[in-house]
Amino acid sequence: MIYQGKARYPVREAVLHCCAINTGQFDHMTPFQVFTTVNRWHTERGFSNGFGYHALCMPDGT
């Protein structure tokens, strides 16, 4: 079992969110460049926390 935070709430569900990108859109970009791009998209749309995810998984699985 995985637990969340100091209160150690049990994690019962994990959500994997993917973005709608064109095939090859992030080819030849480093993870930091992809992060920066997605962060900019979210900031431009008014999300105050920018990127807002726990992790970034690249199209090749890294």
C-alpha positions, 0 to 999 in steps of 0.5 A, a space after each residue: 500500500 502507498 500512503 499520502 502525506 503526513 496523515 498517511 492517507 492510503 492511496 487507492 487510485 492513481 490517474 495517468 493523464 496524457 496530453 493530446 499531441 501530434 506524433 513526433 511533436 516532442 521528438 528531439 526535446 529533452 524532458 526539461 524542454 517538454 516540461 517548459 512547453 507544457 508549463 507554458 501551455 497551462 500558464 497561458 490558459 490561466 492555471 495558477 500552478 502551471 505544470 501541476 503534475 507529479 511527474 512527466 513521462 516522455 513518449 518513449 517511456 522515460 
